[in-house]
């Protein structure tokens, strides 16, 4: 699924215009990135959580020359999927839809209409 597919799916399932769905998605992602830039985590129940980790500076080795190089400290972002996402990834589409019903009954009603 790419961005256009996601926008169309959100627009279809919510009844929003595609432009409004795109705006909502962009604003949501923007707020997640703002939180990450402040080195704060973001937790979305059932979906998963984003965490910022600090990696210390270290000495590495250039594989071509074998020379030692200094690798500076940096932050990295990790994502841990939530329980529902893990279950849906490993379930058949029919079971995944029933799991979704537990998390969001409105989404299943709309999905069944199509």
Secondary structure as GFF3:
##gff-version 3
##sequence-region A 1 114
A	DSSP	alpha_helix	3	14	.	.	.	ID=ss1
A	DSSP	alpha_helix	18	37	.	.	.	ID=ss2
A	DSSP	beta_strand	42	44	.	.	.	ID=ss3
A	DSSP	beta_strand	48	55	.	.	.	ID=ss4
A	DSSP	beta_strand	58	61	.	.	.	ID=ss5
A	DSSP	beta_strand	68	71	.	.	.	ID=ss6
A	DSSP	beta_strand	74	81	.	.	.	ID=ss7
A	DSSP	alpha_helix	83	89	.	.	.	ID=ss8
A	DSSP	alpha_helix	93	103	.	.	.	ID=ss9
A	DSSP	alpha_helix	105	113	.	.	.	ID=ss10
###
